[in-house]
Amino acid sequence: MFSRILLFLGTNILVIATISIVTNLLGLHSYLTSHGINYLSLAIFCALWGTAGAFISLFTSKFIAKKSMGLKIIDPNAAVGEEKNILEVIHTLARKAGLKVLPEVGIYDSAELNAFATGPTKNNSLVAVSSGLLQKMNPDEIEGVLGHEITHITNGDMVTMTLILGIINAFALFLSRIVAYVISVGAAGRDNNEGSISGPGPMFFMLSMLFDILFTFLGSILVAAFSRHREYRADKGGAQLAGRDKMIEALKALQKAMEPEDTRAPSLSTLKISHKSGGFRALFSSHPPLELRIERLQRGT
């Protein structure tokens, strides 16, 4: 547990330090001038802060997944028994989906019935499966789950989600600073003699933080909505790869599962095939309810 916390903190400190150094070297912190906002500098500043963290997370996603979940990567040249079987199923589905480079395959020790796919590109991907899923699902159900995960890779969902998250973050930062500036300048008043705008002062920075939180919160609703859409697409793709009946069986098995979710790496929850949430939280959920996913597949939509 302590090593995972250190890994999380170290990664975030590295991200913040890197972005801060770059923005300072480029002089982008000076988007506030005596005559107002330099919108070009602000846009570049927000784009860097909004997207850099998302892309760093994407490019380190396999490393983080392996360390945080304690993944045991299967060696194709030494795999036997259950490991060999799961490797063959994943590689068969990957070839059927047209992947040129087969994904790495790993197993993590957990009672939860789950699996996820990650990696920066289609040619540098990873599929991870829980030991609980392998123990409690039948071969058809497992194939349905894995068809879903392979579809995430072929659809490029990891990159797409990173782009959307980065754009939403950048827009939230940009909008929050404009709104904060307008309010703070309005409160401070204008210098009529010089025709310049008084510095926004501490109020600007406090309002920026407040609106950062507000707009990021609202933006997360849009990100979650797209994430739910990609889950429907992955279910459809999984049905095409493994067969619709197998995909439906897999979702029904997940629906009946009583095992609690593994919370060792909350950031990976959006990547897993099943992530439960209800009530008001469903608005921010990365996954649609399993009953709706099953219903769509049964209707063939």
Beta strands, then each sheet from edge to edge (+ up, - down):
strand 1: 32-33
strand 2: 36-37
strand 3: 72-73
strand 4: 104-108
strand 5: 115-121
strand 6: 124-130
strand 7: 190-191
strand 8: 196-197
sheet 1: 1+ 2-
sheet 2: 3+ 4- 6- 5+
sheet 3: 7+ 8-
end
